[in-house]
Amino acid sequence: MNIFELLKAGGITMIPLIILSMLALTVIFERVRFWFSVLNKEKEISNRILDACRRDWAAAAEIARQAYDQPIGRFLYAPLRLQNPDPELFRLALEAAADEEIVSMRRGDKLLEAVIAMSPLLGLLGTVLGLISSLGSITLSQIGTSATDKVTGGIGQSLISTATGLIVALLSLAFYRIFQGLVFNQAKVFRQAGNEMELLHRQQWQLGEGIPLDRAEES
């Protein structure tokens, strides 16, 4: 059975299932490419910016600006582009940038959720329609005769749509969970890098205000 015969055997619901599978694959390929780029560069970018913060904040801001095409670069650049921010404003800038980047990283999740929810239902609908069509073609007097052989084959073929729907949903669910895990891990990376940068800024702010660090800790 070739692909066209398979689609024909699955019934009318195979058309939306194919559309959903194409949409899911488009999102999956786009997100895989996105995450490959992010995971391949973020550690180097983060280390360069944080190392520069210990020596020269202007240099750190320039490094972050050059890495603006990466989420970690945009996240760390958000407070660095402000003019002499106090620690509270610095922290708020980090939090706002983190929220914005996390939302961006979840792009495509709603589409995958829709595919995961709709594919099994469409597959089941195709099977039900196939059963109705197959069983409606025989009468009670034909049950047990050779006339039911064709019906049995039709029932088997009608299950193709259910199998297709489950395959599409399972594939989408697997990648959806992987992407969710990557977003969760990215939130931890942001929090760690942001906390370290905020600590460096608070230390610099206290020194800039002429408050000795040991005196500040006592107060």
C-alpha positions as CSV (number, residue, x, y, z in Angstrom):
1,M,0.0,0.0,0.0
2,N,1.5,3.3,-1.1
3,I,1.1,6.7,0.5
4,F,-1.9,7.7,-1.7
5,E,-3.7,4.4,-1.0
6,L,-3.0,4.9,2.7
7,L,-4.5,8.4,2.7
8,K,-7.5,7.1,0.8
9,A,-8.1,4.2,3.2
10,G,-7.8,6.5,6.2
11,G,-10.8,8.6,5.0
12,I,-11.5,12.3,4.9
13,T,-10.0,13.0,8.3
14,M,-6.5,12.2,6.9
15,I,-6.5,15.6,5.2
16,P,-6.6,17.6,8.4
17,L,-4.2,15.1,10.0
18,I,-1.7,15.7,7.3
19,I,-2.1,19.5,7.7
20,L,-1.5,19.2,11.4
21,S,1.5,17.0,11.0
22,M,3.1,19.5,8.6
23,L,2.4,22.4,11.0
24,A,3.9,20.4,13.8
25,L,7.0,19.5,11.8
26,T,7.5,23.1,10.8
27,V,7.5,24.2,14.4
28,I,9.7,21.3,15.5
29,F,12.4,22.0,12.8
30,E,12.3,25.8,13.6
31,R,12.7,25.2,17.4
32,V,15.4,22.6,17.0
33,R,17.4,25.1,14.9
34,F,16.8,27.8,17.5
35,W,17.8,25.7,20.5
36,F,20.9,24.4,18.7
37,S,22.0,28.0,18.2
38,V,21.2,29.0,21.8
39,L,22.9,26.1,23.5
40,N,25.9,26.3,21.3
41,K,26.8,29.9,22.2
42,E,25.2,31.0,25.5
43,K,27.8,29.7,27.9
44,E,30.6,31.5,26.1
45,I,28.7,34.7,25.8
46,S,27.6,34.6,29.5
47,N,31.2,34.0,30.7
48,R,32.6,36.8,28.5
49,I,30.1,39.3,29.7
50,L,30.4,38.4,33.4
51,D,34.2,38.4,33.2
52,A,34.1,41.9,31.7
53,C,31.7,43.1,34.4
54,R,34.5,42.4,37.0
55,R,36.8,44.8,35.1
56,D,34.9,47.3,33.0
57,W,31.1,47.7,32.8
58,A,31.3,49.6,29.5
59,A,33.2,46.7,27.9
60,A,30.6,44.3,29.3
61,A,27.8,46.4,27.8
62,E,29.6,46.4,24.4
63,I,30.0,42.6,24.5
64,A,26.4,42.1,25.4
65,R,25.3,44.5,22.6
66,Q,27.3,42.5,20.0
67,A,25.6,39.3,21.2
68,Y,22.2,40.9,21.0
69,D,21.0,38.2,18.5
70,Q,21.2,35.7,21.3
71,P,18.7,35.4,24.2
72,I,21.5,35.5,26.8
73,G,23.0,38.6,25.2
74,R,19.7,40.5,25.1
75,F,19.0,39.4,28.7
76,L,22.3,40.7,30.1
77,Y,22.3,43.8,27.9
78,A,18.9,45.0,29.3
79,P,20.3,46.5,32.6
80,L,23.7,47.4,31.1
81,R,22.2,49.9,28.6
82,L,20.7,51.9,31.4
83,Q,22.4,55.1,32.6
84,N,23.8,54.5,36.1
85,P,20.8,52.4,37.4
86,D,20.4,51.8,41.1
87,P,20.3,48.2,42.3
88,E,16.5,48.0,42.3
89,L,16.2,49.3,38.8
90,F,19.0,47.0,37.7
91,R,17.1,44.0,39.2
92,L,13.8,45.0,37.6
93,A,15.5,45.3,34.2
94,L,16.9,41.8,34.5
95,E,13.5,40.4,35.5
96,A,11.6,42.1,32.7
97,A,14.2,40.9,30.1
98,A,14.0,37.4,31.5
99,D,10.2,37.3,31.2
100,E,10.3,38.6,27.7
101,E,12.9,36.0,26.6
102,I,11.2,33.1,28.2
103,V,7.9,34.0,26.4
104,S,9.9,34.2,23.1
105,M,11.4,30.8,23.8
106,R,7.9,29.3,24.1
107,R,7.0,30.3,20.6
108,G,5.2,27.5,18.9
109,D,4.1,25.8,22.1
110,K,0.4,26.7,21.5
111,L,0.4,25.1,18.1
112,L,2.0,21.9,19.3
113,E,-0.6,21.8,22.2
114,A,-3.4,22.1,19.6
115,V,-1.8,19.3,17.4
116,I,-1.5,17.1,20.5
117,A,-5.1,17.6,21.5
118,M,-6.7,17.4,18.0
119,S,-4.8,14.6,16.3
120,P,-6.1,11.7,18.4
121,L,-9.7,13.1,18.2
122,L,-9.5,13.4,14.4
123,G,-8.1,9.9,14.1
124,L,-10.9,8.6,16.2
125,L,-13.4,10.5,14.2
126,G,-12.0,8.9,11.0
127,T,-12.3,5.5,12.5
128,V,-15.9,6.1,13.6
129,L,-16.9,7.4,10.1
130,G,-15.2,4.4,8.5
131,L,-17.1,2.0,10.8
132,I,-20.4,3.7,10.0
133,S,-19.7,3.4,6.3
134,S,-18.6,-0.2,6.5
135,L,-21.4,-1.4,8.7
136,G,-24.0,0.5,6.9
137,S,-23.3,-1.4,3.7
138,I,-24.6,-4.8,5.0
139,T,-27.8,-6.1,6.3
140,L,-28.5,-8.5,9.1
141,S,-29.1,-11.3,6.7
142,Q,-25.6,-10.9,5.2
143,I,-23.9,-11.3,8.6
144,G,-21.7,-14.5,8.5
145,T,-21.6,-14.7,4.7
146,S,-18.8,-13.7,2.3
147,A,-20.4,-10.3,2.1
148,T,-18.9,-9.4,5.5
149,D,-15.3,-10.0,4.3
150,K,-15.2,-6.6,2.6
151,V,-16.7,-5.0,5.7
152,T,-13.9,-6.6,7.9
153,G,-11.3,-5.2,5.5
154,G,-13.0,-1.8,5.6
155,I,-12.9,-1.8,9.4
156,G,-9.2,-2.6,9.4
157,Q,-8.5,0.2,7.0
158,S,-10.6,2.7,9.0
159,L,-8.2,2.2,11.9
160,I,-5.5,3.8,9.8
161,S,-6.8,7.3,10.8
162,T,-6.6,6.5,14.5
163,A,-3.0,5.2,14.1
164,T,-2.0,8.3,12.2
165,G,-3.6,10.6,14.7
166,L,-1.8,8.9,17.6
167,I,1.6,9.0,15.7
168,V,1.2,12.7,15.0
169,A,0.2,13.4,18.6
170,L,3.0,11.3,20.2
171,L,5.7,12.9,18.0
172,S,4.4,16.3,18.8
173,L,4.2,15.5,22.5
174,A,7.8,14.2,22.6
175,F,9.3,17.4,21.2
176,Y,6.9,19.6,23.2
177,R,8.2,18.0,26.4
178,I,11.8,18.4,25.2
179,F,11.3,22.1,24.4
180,Q,9.6,22.6,27.8
181,G,12.6,21.1,29.5
182,L,14.9,23.4,27.6
183,V,12.9,26.5,28.6
184,F,13.0,25.4,32.2
185,N,16.7,24.9,32.0
186,Q,17.1,28.3,30.3
187,A,15.3,30.0,33.1
188,K,17.8,28.6,35.6
189,V,20.7,29.8,33.4
190,F,19.2,33.3,33.3
191,R,18.7,33.3,37.0
192,Q,22.2,32.2,37.7
193,A,23.8,34.7,35.3
194,G,21.5,37.5,36.5
195,N,22.1,36.9,40.1
196,E,25.9,37.0,39.6
197,M,25.7,40.2,37.5
198,E,23.4,41.8,40.1
199,L,25.8,40.9,42.9
200,L,28.7,42.5,41.0
201,H,26.6,45.6,40.3
202,R,25.6,46.0,44.0
203,Q,29.2,45.8,45.0
204,Q,30.1,48.4,42.4
205,W,27.2,50.6,43.5
206,Q,28.3,50.5,47.1
207,L,31.8,51.4,46.2
208,G,30.6,54.2,44.0
209,E,28.5,55.6,46.8
210,G,31.6,55.6,49.1
211,I,30.1,53.0,51.4
212,P,32.7,50.4,52.5
213,L,31.5,46.9,51.9
214,D,32.3,45.8,55.5
215,R,30.4,48.7,56.9
216,A,27.5,48.1,54.6
217,E,27.3,44.4,55.8
218,E,27.3,45.5,59.5
219,S,24.3,47.8,58.8
